[in-house]
Amino acid sequence: MAQKAAQPKGTRDFLPHTMRQRSYVIETIAAIYRKHGFEPIETPALENLDTLLGKYGEEGDQLLFRILKRGAKAGTGECDLGLRYDLTVPLARFIAMHQNDLPRIFKRYQIQPVWRADRPGHGRFREFYQCDIDVVGAQAPLADVDLLLAVVEVFDALAFNRLTLRLNDRRILRGLIEVAGIDIGQETTAIVALDKLDKIGAPGVETELQQRGIPAAAAASLLATLQDLQEAPEILPRLEALFADHPAALAGVHTLAQIQAAMAHQVSTSTTLRVDPTLARGLNYYTGPIFEIQSQDLGSSLAGGGRYDGLIGTFLGRDIPACGVSLGLERILVVMEERDAFPGLRMSSDLMVALFDESTTHHALTAATALRAHGLEVDLYPQHDKMAKQFKYANERKIPWVLVIGPDEAKNDRVRLKRMHDGTHFDLSLAEVPAHIASER
């Protein structure tokens, strides 16, 4: 009896046409990152478990895929490795290990899969790709602006418009928590609850804050202040007045004002900048400005990140300023496919070279090699078959052109080029083929 074929829940196989779409988006992102001066790196899928634990907060730690220690018995829970949860913590470890091989200010991009032991559902996967850029060694705000401009350019290149760039600062959130009368020792648990505001609304967050041990009056005060701020026509002046006696939070307000002013003169009118004091970003390692980019048409986040000036210090023993943004590749691809946003994207080889008979095999090989040298994607049919079968194969693969060299063509240094969608044949020299195909694209 054959074994049932099934991939693990929350993972996917990608067919060739999907991989072409993914490759197009990844290559577009990478090209723009390089244009902005970011250098590529890769890190292992596996990290030591103590590298990952304690960096993401209680919920993040629960979603880590842990790997049983070699030689340990199943069920003992003896784990020493984990699959990476994101690309930021591995970067911090990478910087600590390779600091002597890197420039003082290091701009990196990384496009690799990450894994989370989440419950699979619609649009939620256990394995997915992140596309990160980070600036290590530079203070806010210019480095943060540099990151955001690169990300906005990516979305422009992928034909996303009507974007909202939400800005906040963890120091502002900390100040709001203090002003509401919440003990600063409960800051982390309060931020975890606030991060769910978009999902469960203010009543749900208020209930969760109380369940986490925050007094009801303080929870109500925090949410009332956030609502008042969201309704204010000018949020930054209101925050300045609110934090007159909170210098750290006031510094966060001033940093956001600088970022907002710099971005306002650089991004297109299709991108709206909004200071949003409810933006929390639930990961523990954020220390300063935090960002999220949303589609106004979808109401969902496409990218997010922020400043994490203390994370690298957990490995190095001294703090190094750093900030980063991560793009959600899977969500971007879903939206683009729904919008049919891959116009003109080549979904198959440009051309197939058929094998007429044994006597012309050499001519077919020579033609395929020459056309590939011209930059065409050329599929060489791999065995001798009836021409009808070869044409059927080309149609199955949606290859638009088939090139045939029979004995007569070989004798006269000609080729027969068949346009598959209507069966029209063209008698050409091999050198004329690339220009002819290009003229009909």
C-alpha positions as CSV (number, residue, x, y, z in Angstrom):
1,M,0.0,0.0,0.0
2,A,1.4,3.4,-1.0
3,Q,2.2,5.9,1.7
4,K,-0.1,8.9,1.8
5,A,1.6,12.0,0.5
6,A,1.1,15.0,2.7
7,Q,3.1,18.0,3.7
8,P,3.1,19.2,7.4
9,K,0.2,21.5,8.3
10,G,1.1,25.2,7.9
11,T,3.6,24.5,5.1
12,R,3.2,24.7,1.3
13,D,4.5,23.4,-1.9
14,F,5.0,25.9,-4.7
15,L,4.4,25.1,-8.3
16,P,6.6,26.6,-11.0
17,H,4.2,29.5,-11.9
18,T,4.0,30.4,-8.2
19,M,7.8,30.3,-7.9
20,R,8.2,32.6,-10.8
21,Q,5.9,35.1,-9.0
22,R,7.8,34.7,-5.8
23,S,11.2,35.1,-7.5
24,Y,10.0,38.2,-9.3
25,V,8.9,39.9,-6.0
26,I,12.0,38.7,-4.1
27,E,14.3,40.0,-6.9
28,T,12.5,43.3,-7.0
29,I,12.9,43.7,-3.2
30,A,16.5,42.7,-3.2
31,A,17.4,45.1,-6.1
32,I,15.9,48.0,-4.3
33,Y,17.6,47.1,-1.0
34,R,21.0,46.9,-2.8
35,K,20.2,50.3,-4.5
36,H,19.9,51.8,-1.0
37,G,23.3,50.4,0.0
38,F,22.2,47.3,1.9
39,E,24.4,44.2,1.8
40,P,23.1,40.6,1.8
41,I,23.7,38.0,4.5
42,E,22.3,34.6,5.4
43,T,22.2,32.9,8.8
44,P,21.4,29.2,9.6
45,A,17.9,27.9,10.0
46,L,18.9,26.6,13.4
47,E,20.0,28.7,16.4
48,N,21.0,27.7,19.9
49,L,17.8,27.7,22.0
50,D,19.3,30.1,24.5
51,T,19.9,32.6,21.6
52,L,16.2,32.7,20.9
53,L,14.6,32.4,24.3
54,G,13.6,35.6,26.2
55,K,13.8,37.9,23.2
56,Y,10.2,37.8,21.9
57,G,8.1,37.9,25.0
58,E,6.0,35.2,26.5
59,E,3.8,34.5,23.5
60,G,6.8,34.4,21.1
61,D,8.7,31.9,23.3
62,Q,5.7,29.6,23.2
63,L,5.7,29.7,19.4
64,L,9.4,28.6,19.0
65,F,10.0,25.3,17.2
66,R,12.3,23.5,19.6
67,I,14.6,20.6,18.5
68,L,15.2,17.6,20.7
69,K,18.8,17.4,21.9
70,R,20.7,14.7,20.1
71,G,20.5,11.5,22.0
72,A,17.7,12.7,24.2
73,K,14.6,10.5,24.5
74,A,11.3,11.8,23.0
75,G,9.1,13.1,25.7
76,T,11.9,14.4,28.0
77,G,11.7,17.9,26.5
78,E,15.5,18.2,26.5
79,C,16.0,20.7,23.7
80,D,19.1,22.7,22.8
81,L,18.3,24.1,19.4
82,G,15.4,25.9,17.8
83,L,14.3,27.0,14.3
84,R,14.7,30.8,13.9
85,Y,11.5,32.7,14.8
86,D,12.6,35.9,12.9
87,L,15.6,37.3,11.3
88,T,16.4,40.0,13.8
89,V,17.6,38.0,16.8
90,P,19.9,35.9,14.5
91,L,21.2,39.2,13.2
92,A,22.1,40.3,16.7
93,R,24.0,37.1,17.3
94,F,25.7,37.5,13.8
95,I,26.9,41.0,14.7
96,A,28.3,39.9,18.0
97,M,30.2,37.1,16.3
98,H,31.5,39.0,13.3
99,Q,31.9,42.5,14.5
100,N,35.6,42.6,13.6
101,D,34.7,41.7,10.0
102,L,32.0,44.3,9.5
103,P,32.0,48.1,9.0
104,R,31.2,50.3,12.0
105,I,27.8,51.1,10.4
106,F,26.4,47.9,8.8
107,K,23.4,47.9,6.5
108,R,22.1,44.4,5.8
109,Y,19.3,42.8,4.0
110,Q,18.2,39.2,4.5
111,I,15.5,37.2,2.7
112,Q,15.0,33.8,4.2
113,P,12.3,31.6,5.8
114,V,11.4,31.6,9.5
115,W,9.3,29.2,11.5
116,R,6.6,29.6,14.2
117,A,4.7,26.9,15.9
118,D,1.4,28.8,15.3
119,R,-2.0,27.3,14.7
120,P,-2.3,27.1,10.9
121,G,-5.3,28.9,9.3
122,H,-6.2,31.1,6.4
123,G,-3.2,33.2,5.6
124,R,-1.3,31.9,8.6
125,F,1.7,29.5,8.1
126,R,4.2,27.8,10.2
127,E,6.9,28.4,7.6
128,F,7.1,31.7,5.7
129,Y,9.6,34.2,4.3
130,Q,10.7,37.5,5.7
131,C,12.5,40.2,3.8
132,D,14.4,42.3,6.3
133,I,16.6,45.4,6.2
134,D,18.5,46.7,9.1
135,V,21.0,49.5,10.0
136,V,23.3,48.6,12.8
137,G,25.6,51.1,14.5
138,A,23.6,54.3,13.6
139,Q,21.4,56.4,15.9
140,A,17.9,57.6,15.1
141,P,16.3,59.3,13.2
142,L,18.2,59.3,9.9
143,A,18.9,55.6,9.8
144,D,15.2,54.9,10.5
145,V,14.2,57.3,7.7
146,D,16.6,55.5,5.3
147,L,15.0,52.2,6.1
148,L,11.5,53.5,5.6
149,L,12.3,55.1,2.3
150,A,13.6,51.8,0.9
151,V,10.5,50.0,2.0
152,V,8.2,52.6,0.5
153,E,10.1,52.3,-2.7
154,V,9.6,48.6,-2.7
155,F,5.8,49.0,-2.5
156,D,5.8,51.6,-5.2
157,A,7.7,49.2,-7.5
158,L,5.2,46.5,-6.8
159,A,2.3,48.8,-7.6
160,F,0.9,49.1,-4.1
161,N,-0.7,52.5,-3.5
162,R,-2.9,54.0,-0.8
163,L,-0.5,53.0,1.9
164,T,-0.5,54.2,5.5
165,L,2.8,54.4,7.4
166,R,2.0,54.3,11.1
167,L,4.6,55.7,13.5
168,N,5.0,55.3,17.3
169,D,7.8,55.0,19.8
170,R,8.2,52.6,22.7
171,R,9.2,55.4,24.9
172,I,5.8,57.1,24.2
173,L,4.0,53.9,25.1
174,R,6.1,53.6,28.3
175,G,5.2,57.2,29.2
176,L,1.5,56.5,28.6
177,I,1.6,53.5,30.8
178,E,3.3,55.5,33.6
179,V,0.8,58.4,33.2
180,A,-2.1,56.0,33.5
181,G,-0.8,54.8,36.9
182,I,0.4,51.4,35.7
183,D,3.5,50.1,37.5
184,I,6.4,50.2,35.2
185,G,7.2,46.6,36.0
186,Q,4.0,45.7,34.2
187,E,5.0,47.5,31.0
188,T,5.7,44.4,29.0
189,T,2.5,42.7,29.9
190,A,0.5,45.9,29.1
191,I,2.2,46.2,25.7
192,V,1.3,42.6,24.8
193,A,-2.3,43.4,25.5
194,L,-2.2,46.7,23.6
195,D,-0.8,45.0,20.6
196,K,-4.1,43.2,20.2
197,L,-6.1,46.4,20.0
198,D,-6.8,46.0,16.2
199,K,-8.0,42.4,16.7
200,I,-10.1,42.5,19.9
201,G,-11.0,46.2,20.3
202,A,-10.7,48.4,23.3
203,P,-13.2,46.4,25.5
204,G,-11.2,43.2,24.8
205,V,-7.9,44.9,25.6
206,E,-9.3,46.4,28.8
207,T,-10.5,43.0,29.9
208,E,-7.1,41.4,29.1
209,L,-5.2,44.2,31.0
210,Q,-7.3,43.4,34.1
211,Q,-6.7,39.7,33.6
212,R,-3.0,40.4,33.5
213,G,-3.2,42.1,37.0
214,I,-3.5,45.7,36.0
215,P,-5.9,47.7,38.1
216,A,-9.2,48.4,36.4
217,A,-8.9,52.2,36.9
218,A,-5.4,52.3,35.4
219,A,-6.5,50.1,32.4
220,A,-9.5,52.4,31.8
221,S,-7.3,55.5,32.1
222,L,-4.8,54.2,29.6
223,L,-7.4,53.3,27.0
224,A,-9.3,56.6,27.5
225,T,-6.0,58.6,26.9
226,L,-5.3,56.6,23.8
227,Q,-8.8,57.3,22.4
228,D,-8.4,61.0,23.1
229,L,-5.1,61.1,21.4
230,Q,-6.4,59.3,18.3
231,E,-9.2,61.9,18.0
232,A,-6.9,64.8,18.4
233,P,-6.2,66.8,15.2
234,E,-2.5,67.3,16.2
235,I,-1.2,64.3,18.2
236,L,2.5,65.4,18.7
237,P,1.7,68.7,20.5
238,R,-0.7,66.8,22.7
239,L,1.9,64.3,23.6
240,E,4.5,67.0,24.3
241,A,2.1,68.6,26.8
242,L,1.3,65.2,28.3
243,F,4.9,64.3,28.8
244,A,6.2,67.6,30.2
245,D,7.5,65.7,33.3
246,H,8.6,62.5,31.4
247,P,11.9,63.3,29.6
248,A,12.3,59.8,28.0
249,A,8.8,59.9,26.5
250,L,9.4,63.5,25.4
251,A,12.5,62.4,23.6
252,G,10.4,59.8,21.8
253,V,7.9,62.5,20.7
254,H,10.8,64.6,19.3
255,T,12.3,61.7,17.4
256,L,8.9,60.9,15.8
257,A,8.5,64.6,14.8
258,Q,11.9,64.4,13.0
259,I,11.0,61.1,11.2
260,Q,7.7,62.5,10.2
261,A,9.1,65.7,8.9
262,A,11.9,64.0,6.9
263,M,9.5,61.4,5.4
264,A,6.9,64.0,4.4
265,H,9.2,65.5,1.8
266,Q,10.4,62.1,0.4
267,V,7.4,59.8,-0.1
268,S,4.8,60.0,-2.8
269,T,1.3,61.4,-2.1
270,S,-0.1,57.8,-2.2
271,T,1.5,57.2,1.2
272,T,-0.1,58.7,4.3
273,L,2.0,59.3,7.4
274,R,0.2,58.9,10.7
275,V,1.5,59.1,14.3
276,D,-0.5,56.4,16.1
277,P,0.1,56.1,19.8
278,T,-1.8,52.8,19.9
279,L,0.8,51.0,17.7
280,A,2.6,48.6,20.0
281,R,4.6,45.9,18.1
282,G,4.4,43.1,20.6
283,L,8.1,42.0,20.5
284,N,10.1,42.7,23.7
285,Y,13.3,44.0,22.0
286,Y,12.0,47.3,20.7
287,T,13.3,50.4,22.4
288,G,12.5,53.4,20.3
289,P,10.6,54.3,17.1
290,I,8.4,51.5,15.8
291,F,6.7,51.4,12.4
292,E,4.0,49.6,10.5
293,I,2.9,49.9,6.9
294,Q,-0.7,49.1,6.0
295,S,-2.7,49.0,2.9
296,Q,-5.7,51.3,3.1
297,D,-7.6,49.1,0.8
298,L,-7.0,45.9,2.8
299,G,-6.7,47.2,6.4
300,S,-3.8,44.7,7.0
301,S,-0.2,45.2,7.8
302,L,2.4,44.6,5.0
303,A,5.6,45.5,6.9
304,G,6.7,46.4,10.4
305,G,9.7,47.0,12.5
306,G,11.4,49.5,14.8
307,R,14.5,50.3,16.8
308,Y,16.1,47.8,19.1
309,D,19.1,49.5,20.6
310,G,19.6,46.9,23.4
311,L,19.3,43.6,21.6
312,I,22.8,43.2,20.3
313,G,24.1,44.1,23.7
314,T,22.6,40.8,25.1
315,F,25.2,39.0,23.1
316,L,28.0,41.6,23.1
317,G,27.9,43.0,26.6
318,R,27.6,46.6,25.2
319,D,24.7,48.2,23.4
320,I,24.9,49.0,19.7
321,P,22.1,51.1,18.1
322,A,20.1,49.2,15.5
323,C,16.8,49.4,13.7
324,G,15.1,47.3,11.1
325,V,12.0,46.7,9.0
326,S,10.5,43.3,7.9
327,L,8.3,42.8,4.9
328,G,5.7,40.1,4.9
329,L,6.4,38.4,1.6
330,E,3.5,35.9,1.8
331,R,0.9,38.6,2.4
332,I,2.3,40.8,-0.4
333,L,2.1,37.9,-2.8
334,V,-1.5,37.0,-1.9
335,V,-2.5,40.6,-2.5
336,M,-0.7,40.8,-5.8
337,E,-2.2,37.6,-7.1
338,E,-5.7,38.7,-6.1
339,R,-5.1,41.9,-8.0
340,D,-3.6,40.2,-11.0
341,A,-0.5,42.3,-10.5
342,F,2.0,40.3,-12.5
343,P,1.3,41.8,-16.0
344,G,3.8,40.6,-18.5
345,L,5.6,38.3,-16.1
346,R,7.1,35.4,-18.0
347,M,5.4,32.2,-16.7
348,S,7.3,29.7,-18.9
349,S,10.3,29.4,-21.1
350,D,10.5,31.7,-24.1
351,L,10.9,29.0,-26.6
352,M,11.2,25.2,-27.0
353,V,13.6,23.6,-29.4
354,A,12.0,20.4,-30.8
355,L,13.9,17.3,-31.9
356,F,13.0,16.5,-35.5
357,D,14.9,13.3,-35.9
358,E,18.3,11.7,-35.0
359,S,20.1,13.4,-37.9
360,T,19.3,16.9,-36.7
361,T,20.0,16.4,-33.0
362,H,23.3,18.3,-33.2
363,H,21.6,21.2,-34.9
364,A,18.9,21.4,-32.2
365,L,21.6,21.4,-29.4
366,T,23.5,24.1,-31.2
367,A,20.4,26.2,-31.7
368,A,19.4,25.9,-28.0
369,T,22.9,26.9,-26.9
370,A,23.0,29.9,-29.2
371,L,19.6,31.2,-28.2
372,R,20.4,30.9,-24.5
373,A,23.5,33.0,-25.2
374,H,21.2,35.7,-26.4
375,G,19.4,35.7,-23.0
376,L,16.4,33.6,-24.0
377,E,15.0,30.9,-21.7
378,V,15.1,27.9,-23.9
379,D,13.7,24.4,-23.2
380,L,15.2,21.6,-25.2
381,Y,12.8,18.7,-25.7
382,P,14.7,15.8,-24.0
383,Q,13.9,12.8,-26.2
384,H,12.9,11.9,-29.7
385,D,9.1,11.8,-30.0
386,K,6.4,12.4,-32.6
387,M,6.1,16.1,-33.3
388,A,2.5,16.1,-32.1
389,K,3.7,15.0,-28.7
390,Q,6.3,17.7,-28.6
391,F,3.8,20.4,-29.5
392,K,1.5,19.1,-26.9
393,Y,4.2,19.3,-24.3
394,A,4.9,22.9,-25.3
395,N,1.2,23.7,-24.9
396,E,1.1,22.1,-21.5
397,R,3.9,24.2,-20.4
398,K,2.4,27.3,-22.0
399,I,5.6,27.9,-24.1
400,P,4.7,30.4,-26.7
401,W,7.2,29.4,-29.4
402,V,8.6,26.1,-30.8
403,L,11.7,26.0,-33.0
404,V,12.1,23.1,-35.4
405,I,15.1,22.2,-37.5
406,G,14.4,19.5,-40.0
407,P,16.8,18.1,-42.7
408,D,15.8,20.8,-45.2
409,E,16.3,23.6,-42.7
410,A,19.6,22.2,-41.5
411,K,20.8,22.0,-45.2
412,N,19.9,25.7,-45.8
413,D,20.9,27.2,-42.4
414,R,17.3,28.0,-41.7
415,V,14.8,27.3,-38.8
416,R,11.1,27.0,-38.6
417,L,9.6,29.0,-35.8
418,K,6.0,28.1,-34.8
419,R,3.8,30.6,-32.8
420,M,1.8,28.2,-30.7
421,H,-1.3,30.2,-30.0
422,D,-2.3,30.3,-33.7
423,G,0.0,27.8,-35.3
424,T,1.6,30.4,-37.6
425,H,5.1,29.3,-39.0
426,F,8.0,31.6,-39.8
427,D,11.0,30.7,-41.9
428,L,14.0,32.4,-40.4
429,S,17.7,32.2,-39.9
430,L,18.7,31.3,-36.4
431,A,20.2,34.8,-35.9
432,E,16.8,36.4,-36.6
433,V,14.9,34.4,-33.9
434,P,15.7,36.6,-30.8
435,A,14.6,39.8,-32.5
436,H,11.5,38.2,-34.0
437,I,10.4,36.9,-30.5
438,A,11.2,40.3,-28.9
439,S,9.1,42.1,-31.5
440,E,5.9,40.2,-30.5
441,R,6.2,40.5,-26.8
